[in-house]
């Protein structure tokens, strides 16, 4: 076993931990904190790519990392699915708000001489 392979395993474990933290933030609805964790994840990903390329060039057997990669893939898929569901829910809410806004605007009482009168609901 080489030092590069050990380092890559440590980096993948950090990546997995950050993915789990992101999953927890999504579940708790703390979306504003996601950006910091995603940028950390990007840095780790760049670091791992350099080491993975080095291992690939040497032809070392990295099959012992397969299980960890599978766990990472599952968490990432779960996070992506959750974010897609949240996006779809937000789209539906936005469409409903847009319909309500159009309805309020259509029936709002306005006068060109005196300016617009605001509805109580606005």
Buried (B, 14 or more C-beta within 10 A) or exposed (E): EEEBBEBBBEBBBBBBEBBBBBBEBBEEEEEEEBEEBEEBBEEBEEBBEEBBEBBEEEEBEBEEBEEBEEBBEEBBEBBEEBBEEEEEEEEEEEEEEEEEEEEEEEEEEEEEEEEEEEEEEE
